[in-house]
Amino acid sequence: MVLRLYWQYIIVSETFTILIEPLFESDLFGKGLFYIFLVIINMREVTTMDFGLILEYGWVLLVLVALEGLLAADNALVLAIMVKHLSEETRKKALFYGLFGAFLFRFGSLFVISYLVDIWQVQAIGAAYLLFIATNHIIRKIAASKKPVTEEAAESGTKEAADNKKAGFWMTVFKVELADIAFAVDSILAAVALAVALPPSGLPQIGGLDGGVFLVIFAGGFIGLVIMRFAASFFVKLLHSRPGLEVAAFIIVGWVGVKLAVITLAHPSLGVLSEHFAHSTWWKATFYIVLLLIAAIGWFMSKQTIEENRAENPVRELDKQLGK
């Protein structure tokens, strides 16, 4: 067993070094993901999970990484704009407090939801919320793309920038924390909706969640935080060069909301759908095929930005706010 673990370490380490680390400014993300993956593929040594179950857990984790990356990039850019008016030193402090707040809110949300996740009313609210934020973002995105920049809009933008400049350090931190609460709810709800239908792992239950499911959601939330701080510029550049991916990401959030709605309708207290259907291989396969199609359409239908300065500007702006 020791020899097998050693060779797994070598093979997985080399794979992550080649494929993952070049994408990120810090190797912390690559190493963290590496160890999480190594634990997942060895769960069979400490649980009754079979190889197919390990693959299913690993697949959900990879989907979470991709979705968290796109959402975290959008969130990081918003936070960078919110602290833009501060001096470099206070900007770093505000972002640090924001990161600390994001950590608390995400894991606080996770522990609360873990105890409430089996209540169908909570599931219904979560599904409705995910569908709302997805629909609202897409409608606003489409409206913004069709609406010309008018003098009134320009004045509104100028007024908003002036208001930001008037905001002091602690008021800015307060606004950042409020934004972090919204980001935390979005992130954890999406992660719960993706992972809650996973089969039992054999690990001890945490709150109302299976231990394996809890760890996958926990890893997804942690990865989102790491991406927001260390890998955001890569995803911001990706979203800028492939703008269709941003819309695709929120369509996926809406599709995840549909998944949570199916789980709600299959709840024993409602019985609108068969409980077996929500956990069936057919439904899971359909869900992930549609998810991959949405991502592929978002990628290939994007009008790729070729100009170097346009592709780099948001990244440089974000790096500047993060103090890189």
C-alpha positions as CSV (number, residue, x, y, z in Angstrom):
1,M,0.0,0.0,0.0
2,V,2.8,2.4,0.9
3,L,4.5,1.8,-2.5
4,R,1.2,2.3,-4.3
5,L,0.6,5.6,-2.5
6,Y,4.1,6.7,-3.4
7,W,3.5,6.1,-7.1
8,Q,0.2,7.8,-6.9
9,Y,1.8,10.8,-5.3
10,I,4.5,10.9,-8.1
11,I,2.0,10.5,-11.0
12,V,-0.6,12.9,-9.7
13,S,2.1,15.5,-8.6
14,E,3.6,15.5,-12.1
15,T,0.2,15.8,-13.8
16,F,-0.8,18.7,-11.6
17,T,2.6,20.4,-12.1
18,I,2.2,20.3,-15.9
19,L,-1.6,21.0,-16.2
20,I,-2.7,23.1,-13.2
21,E,0.2,25.2,-11.9
22,P,0.9,27.2,-15.1
23,L,-2.7,28.6,-14.9
24,F,-2.1,30.3,-11.5
25,E,0.1,33.0,-10.1
26,S,0.6,31.0,-6.8
27,D,1.2,27.2,-6.5
28,L,-1.0,27.2,-3.4
29,F,-4.1,26.4,-5.5
30,G,-2.4,23.7,-7.4
31,K,-1.0,22.0,-4.2
32,G,-4.3,22.3,-2.4
33,L,-6.2,20.8,-5.3
34,F,-3.5,18.1,-5.6
35,Y,-3.9,17.0,-2.0
36,I,-7.7,17.0,-2.2
37,F,-7.6,14.9,-5.3
38,L,-5.1,12.5,-3.7
39,V,-7.4,12.1,-0.7
40,I,-10.4,11.4,-2.9
41,I,-8.7,8.7,-4.9
42,N,-7.6,7.0,-1.7
43,M,-11.0,7.2,0.1
44,R,-11.5,3.6,-0.7
45,E,-8.8,2.7,1.9
46,V,-10.9,4.3,4.8
47,T,-14.5,3.9,3.6
48,T,-16.6,1.5,1.7
49,M,-16.7,3.7,-1.4
50,D,-16.1,1.8,-4.7
51,F,-14.2,3.2,-7.6
52,G,-17.3,4.4,-9.4
53,L,-18.4,6.4,-6.4
54,I,-14.9,8.0,-6.1
55,L,-15.1,9.0,-9.7
56,E,-18.5,10.5,-9.1
57,Y,-17.3,12.5,-6.2
58,G,-14.2,13.6,-8.1
59,W,-16.2,14.7,-11.1
60,V,-18.5,16.9,-9.0
61,L,-15.4,18.4,-7.4
62,L,-14.0,19.3,-10.8
63,V,-17.3,20.8,-11.9
64,L,-17.3,22.9,-8.7
65,V,-13.7,24.0,-9.4
66,A,-14.7,25.3,-12.9
67,L,-17.9,27.0,-11.7
68,E,-16.2,28.5,-8.7
69,G,-13.4,29.8,-10.9
70,L,-15.8,31.7,-13.2
71,L,-17.9,33.0,-10.3
72,A,-14.9,33.9,-8.2
73,A,-13.3,35.9,-11.1
74,D,-16.5,37.9,-11.5
75,N,-16.6,38.5,-7.7
76,A,-13.0,39.5,-7.5
77,L,-13.4,42.1,-10.2
78,V,-16.4,43.6,-8.4
79,L,-14.4,43.8,-5.2
80,A,-11.4,45.3,-7.0
81,I,-13.6,48.1,-8.4
82,M,-15.1,48.7,-4.9
83,V,-11.7,49.4,-3.3
84,K,-10.2,51.2,-6.3
85,H,-10.5,54.7,-4.7
86,L,-8.4,53.7,-1.7
87,S,-4.7,54.2,-1.4
88,E,-2.5,51.1,-2.1
89,E,-1.9,50.3,1.6
90,T,-5.5,50.7,2.7
91,R,-6.7,48.9,-0.4
92,K,-4.7,45.8,0.6
93,K,-6.2,46.0,4.1
94,A,-9.7,46.3,2.8
95,L,-9.2,43.3,0.5
96,F,-7.7,41.3,3.4
97,Y,-10.7,42.0,5.6
98,G,-12.9,41.1,2.7
99,L,-11.1,37.8,2.2
100,F,-11.4,37.1,6.0
101,G,-15.1,37.9,5.9
102,A,-15.6,35.8,2.8
103,F,-14.0,32.8,4.7
104,L,-16.3,33.3,7.7
105,F,-19.5,33.8,5.6
106,R,-18.8,30.8,3.3
107,F,-18.2,28.3,6.0
108,G,-20.8,29.8,8.3
109,S,-23.3,29.4,5.5
110,L,-22.1,25.9,4.9
111,F,-22.6,24.8,8.5
112,V,-26.0,26.4,8.7
113,I,-27.1,24.9,5.5
114,S,-25.8,21.5,6.5
115,Y,-28.4,21.4,9.3
116,L,-31.2,22.7,7.2
117,V,-30.6,21.0,3.8
118,D,-33.1,18.3,4.4
119,I,-36.0,20.7,4.9
120,W,-37.9,21.0,1.6
121,Q,-38.8,24.7,2.2
122,V,-35.1,25.5,2.5
123,Q,-34.4,23.6,-0.7
124,A,-37.2,25.4,-2.5
125,I,-35.9,28.8,-1.4
126,G,-32.4,27.9,-2.5
127,A,-33.6,26.7,-5.9
128,A,-35.7,29.9,-6.4
129,Y,-32.7,32.1,-5.4
130,L,-30.3,30.4,-7.8
131,L,-32.9,30.7,-10.6
132,F,-33.5,34.4,-9.7
133,I,-29.8,35.4,-9.7
134,A,-29.2,33.6,-13.0
135,T,-32.2,35.1,-14.7
136,N,-31.5,38.6,-13.3
137,H,-27.8,38.6,-14.4
138,I,-28.6,37.3,-17.9
139,I,-31.4,39.9,-18.4
140,R,-29.2,42.7,-17.2
141,K,-26.3,41.5,-19.4
142,I,-28.5,41.4,-22.5
143,A,-30.1,44.8,-21.7
144,A,-26.6,46.3,-21.1
145,S,-25.4,45.0,-24.5
146,K,-28.3,46.5,-26.4
147,K,-28.5,49.8,-24.5
148,P,-26.3,52.6,-25.9
149,V,-24.2,54.6,-23.4
150,T,-26.3,57.7,-23.0
151,E,-25.5,61.0,-21.3
152,E,-27.7,60.1,-18.4
153,A,-26.0,56.7,-18.0
154,A,-22.6,58.4,-18.1
155,E,-23.7,60.9,-15.4
156,S,-25.0,58.0,-13.3
157,G,-21.6,56.3,-13.6
158,T,-19.8,59.5,-12.7
159,K,-22.0,59.9,-9.7
160,E,-21.4,56.3,-8.6
161,A,-17.6,56.8,-8.9
162,A,-17.9,60.0,-6.9
163,D,-19.9,58.3,-4.2
164,N,-17.2,55.6,-4.0
165,K,-14.5,58.1,-3.6
166,K,-16.4,59.7,-0.7
167,A,-16.6,56.4,1.1
168,G,-14.1,56.1,3.9
169,F,-12.0,53.0,4.7
170,W,-14.5,51.3,7.1
171,M,-17.5,52.1,4.9
172,T,-15.7,50.5,2.0
173,V,-14.9,47.4,4.2
174,F,-18.6,47.3,5.2
175,K,-19.7,47.3,1.5
176,V,-17.1,44.6,0.7
177,E,-18.4,42.4,3.5
178,L,-22.0,42.9,2.3
179,A,-20.9,41.8,-1.2
180,D,-19.1,38.8,0.3
181,I,-22.3,37.7,2.0
182,A,-24.0,37.6,-1.4
183,F,-21.1,35.8,-3.0
184,A,-21.0,33.3,-0.2
185,V,-24.6,32.4,-0.5
186,D,-24.3,32.1,-4.3
187,S,-21.3,29.9,-4.0
188,I,-22.4,27.6,-1.2
189,L,-26.0,27.1,-2.6
190,A,-24.6,26.2,-6.0
191,A,-22.2,23.7,-4.3
192,V,-24.9,22.2,-2.2
193,A,-27.2,21.8,-5.2
194,L,-24.5,20.0,-7.1
195,A,-23.4,17.7,-4.3
196,V,-26.5,17.0,-2.2
197,A,-27.6,14.2,-4.5
198,L,-24.3,12.3,-4.3
199,P,-24.6,8.8,-2.9
200,P,-23.6,8.1,0.7
201,S,-19.8,7.9,1.1
202,G,-19.7,6.0,4.4
203,L,-18.1,8.8,6.2
204,P,-19.7,10.2,9.5
205,Q,-22.5,12.6,9.0
206,I,-21.9,16.3,9.6
207,G,-25.0,18.3,10.4
208,G,-27.6,17.0,8.0
209,L,-25.1,16.1,5.3
210,D,-23.1,12.9,4.5
211,G,-19.5,13.4,5.5
212,G,-18.2,13.0,1.9
213,V,-20.8,15.4,0.6
214,F,-19.8,18.0,3.2
215,L,-16.1,17.6,2.3
216,V,-16.8,18.2,-1.4
217,I,-18.8,21.3,-0.6
218,F,-16.2,22.5,1.8
219,A,-13.5,21.9,-0.8
220,G,-15.5,23.8,-3.4
221,G,-15.9,26.8,-1.0
222,F,-12.2,26.8,-0.1
223,I,-11.2,26.6,-3.8
224,G,-13.5,29.6,-4.6
225,L,-11.6,31.6,-2.0
226,V,-8.2,30.6,-3.2
227,I,-9.2,31.4,-6.8
228,M,-10.6,34.8,-5.8
229,R,-7.2,35.8,-4.2
230,F,-4.5,33.9,-6.2
231,A,-6.0,32.9,-9.6
232,A,-8.6,35.6,-10.4
233,S,-6.6,37.4,-13.1
234,F,-6.4,34.2,-15.2
235,F,-10.2,33.7,-15.1
236,V,-10.9,37.5,-15.6
237,K,-8.7,37.3,-18.7
238,L,-10.5,34.2,-19.8
239,L,-13.9,35.9,-19.3
240,H,-12.7,39.0,-21.2
241,S,-11.4,37.0,-24.2
242,R,-14.5,34.6,-24.1
243,P,-17.3,36.8,-22.8
244,G,-19.9,34.2,-23.6
245,L,-18.5,32.1,-20.7
246,E,-19.8,34.7,-18.2
247,V,-23.4,34.2,-19.5
248,A,-22.8,30.5,-19.7
249,A,-21.7,30.4,-16.1
250,F,-24.9,32.0,-14.9
251,I,-27.0,29.8,-17.2
252,I,-25.2,26.9,-15.4
253,V,-26.1,28.5,-12.0
254,G,-29.8,28.5,-13.2
255,W,-29.5,24.9,-14.4
256,V,-28.1,24.0,-11.0
257,G,-31.2,25.7,-9.5
258,V,-33.3,23.4,-11.7
259,K,-31.4,20.4,-10.2
260,L,-32.1,21.7,-6.7
261,A,-35.8,22.2,-7.7
262,V,-36.0,18.5,-8.9
263,I,-34.6,17.4,-5.5
264,T,-37.2,19.6,-3.7
265,L,-40.1,18.1,-5.8
266,A,-38.8,14.6,-5.0
267,H,-38.7,15.3,-1.2
268,P,-40.7,12.7,0.7
269,S,-42.9,15.5,2.2
270,L,-44.0,16.6,-1.3
271,G,-43.7,13.5,-3.5
272,V,-44.4,15.5,-6.7
273,L,-41.6,13.5,-8.4
274,S,-40.3,10.1,-7.6
275,E,-37.5,10.2,-5.0
276,H,-35.7,7.6,-7.2
277,F,-35.8,10.0,-10.2
278,A,-33.8,12.7,-8.4
279,H,-31.0,10.2,-7.8
280,S,-31.3,8.2,-11.0
281,T,-28.4,7.7,-13.4
282,W,-30.5,8.9,-16.2
283,W,-31.2,12.3,-14.6
284,K,-27.6,12.7,-13.4
285,A,-26.3,12.0,-17.0
286,T,-28.9,14.4,-18.5
287,F,-27.9,17.1,-16.0
288,Y,-24.2,16.9,-16.7
289,I,-24.6,16.5,-20.5
290,V,-26.7,19.7,-20.6
291,L,-24.2,21.4,-18.3
292,L,-21.2,20.5,-20.6
293,L,-23.3,21.7,-23.6
294,I,-23.9,25.0,-22.0
295,A,-20.2,25.5,-21.2
296,A,-19.2,24.4,-24.8
297,I,-21.8,26.8,-26.4
298,G,-20.5,29.6,-24.2
299,W,-17.0,28.9,-25.3
300,F,-17.5,28.4,-29.0
301,M,-20.1,31.1,-29.5
302,S,-18.0,33.8,-27.9
303,K,-16.5,36.5,-30.0
304,Q,-12.9,36.1,-29.0
305,T,-11.2,39.4,-28.3
306,I,-7.9,39.5,-30.2
307,E,-6.6,42.9,-29.3
308,E,-3.8,42.4,-26.7
309,N,-4.6,45.6,-24.8
310,R,-8.3,44.8,-24.5
311,A,-7.5,41.3,-23.2
312,E,-4.9,42.6,-20.7
313,N,-6.5,45.7,-19.3
314,P,-9.0,44.1,-16.8
315,V,-6.2,41.8,-15.7
316,R,-3.8,44.7,-15.1
317,E,-6.5,46.6,-13.3
318,L,-7.3,43.6,-11.0
319,D,-3.6,42.9,-10.4
320,K,-3.2,46.6,-9.5
321,Q,-6.0,46.4,-6.9
322,L,-4.6,43.2,-5.4
323,G,-1.2,44.7,-5.1
324,K,0.6,42.4,-7.6
